[in-house]
Amino acid sequence: MSLQVSILTPDRIFQNEEVEELILPTSTGQVGILNGHAPLITALDIGPMILCKKSNWTALALIGGFALVQQNQVTILVNEAVAASSIERKEAEKALEETMNRLNQASGEKEKVEATFAFKRARARYQIVQWKKLFNFYCLYSLW
C-alpha cells in the first residue's frame, strides 16, 4: 500500500505521486508518515522532506507551510518547494555561508528575523544537496 502525496505551491502543483513513506519537517520536529497514519494537520517548518518511492529515497526542500494527512492522502501546501536536482552544490554552500554571516551580523529585530529566514532557507537547500551523500554513508555505515 502507498500514500498519495500532493505538493502544492502558490503557482503550481509541484509534485503529485505515490510514495511508501515520507518524513516531514514540522514546526515541532520531524514526523514520519506511513500508510494508515492517523489523521493529522501540522505546520511545516523550513527544511528537507524525505520521500521513499520503490525503495529509493529522495529529498526536497520545503519552505514553510502546512500538511494534511487523511485516508492515505497527504496534501502539502507550501510557499516554495525545491528539488535537489535544481540546485548546484557550490551555490548552496556559498548561500549557506553568506546567510550564516548575515545572521551573525544582524542587529535589529527585523534584520534578525529576515536573516533567520534566509539562513533556514539556505540550510534546507544545502541539506537536500548533501542528503544523498550523507544517506548513502549512513546506510553503508549501519551495515557494519
HELIX and SHEET records of a PDB file:
HELIX    1   1 ALA A   84  SER A   86  5                                   3    
HELIX    2   2 ARG A   89  GLN A  105  1                                  17    
HELIX    3   3 GLU A  109  SER A  142  1                                  34    
SHEET    1   A 5 ARG A  12  VAL A  19  0                                        
SHEET    2   A 5 LEU A   3  THR A   9 -1                                        
SHEET    3   A 5 GLN A  73  VAL A  78  1                                        
SHEET    4   A 5 GLY A  65  GLN A  70 -1                                        
SHEET    5   A 5 LEU A  40  LEU A  44 -1                                        
SHEET    1   B 5 GLY A  29  LEU A  34  0                                        
SHEET    2   B 5 GLU A  21  THR A  26 -1                                        
SHEET    3   B 5 GLY A  47  LYS A  53 -1                                        
SHEET    4   B 5 ASN A  56  LEU A  62 -1                                        
SHEET    5   B 5 ALA A  81  ALA A  83 -1                                        
END                                                                             
